[in-house]
Amino acid sequence: MHSYQNFLSNSDRYNTRGADAETLHYLTRNLPFPVEDILRAVQEVGTDADEVEEYIRDRYNRT
């Protein structure tokens, strides 16, 4: 039997391999930001909702 689990995690565009699907769903439901911004923030700072929100707000303030 072949497992495709490694293939799927290696093809992750945002490299969120450390985050489980439930956590990502929680973040996208509860934070008022676009999904792409949330996934980029998770890639940089992890899955803590406060850190994700702070990272995105800082990013918006820089532009």
C-alpha positions in Angstrom: 0.0 0.0 0.0 1.1 3.5 -0.8 0.4 6.4 1.4 -0.3 9.8 -0.1 -0.1 11.6 3.2 3.5 12.7 2.6 2.8 13.8 -0.9 -0.1 16.0 0.2 1.9 17.7 3.0 4.9 18.3 0.7 2.7 20.0 -1.9 1.2 22.5 0.7 1.4 25.9 -0.9 1.6 27.7 2.4 3.7 25.1 4.3 1.2 24.8 7.1 2.2 21.2 7.8 2.4 21.7 11.5 -1.2 23.0 11.7 -4.1 20.6 11.7 -7.2 21.3 9.6 -9.4 22.0 12.7 -7.1 24.8 13.9 -7.0 26.3 10.4 -10.8 26.2 10.2 -11.1 27.8 13.6 -8.8 30.7 12.6 -10.5 31.3 9.3 -13.9 31.4 10.9 -13.0 33.6 13.8 -10.6 36.1 12.3 -11.9 38.9 10.0 -9.1 38.5 7.4 -8.8 36.9 4.0 -7.9 33.2 4.2 -4.6 33.8 2.2 -3.5 36.3 4.8 -4.3 33.9 7.6 -2.4 31.1 6.0 0.7 33.3 5.4 0.6 34.4 9.0 0.4 30.8 10.2 3.4 30.0 8.1 5.4 32.8 9.8 4.2 32.8 13.5 2.3 29.5 14.1 -1.3 28.8 15.0 -1.9 31.1 18.0 -4.9 33.3 17.1 -3.6 36.4 18.9 -0.2 36.1 17.2 -1.8 35.6 13.8 -4.0 38.6 14.2 -1.1 40.8 15.4 1.0 39.7 12.5 -1.7 40.5 10.0 -2.5 43.9 11.6 1.2 44.8 11.6 1.5 43.8 7.9 -1.6 45.9 7.0 -0.1 48.9 8.9 3.1 48.7 7.0 1.4 49.2 3.6 
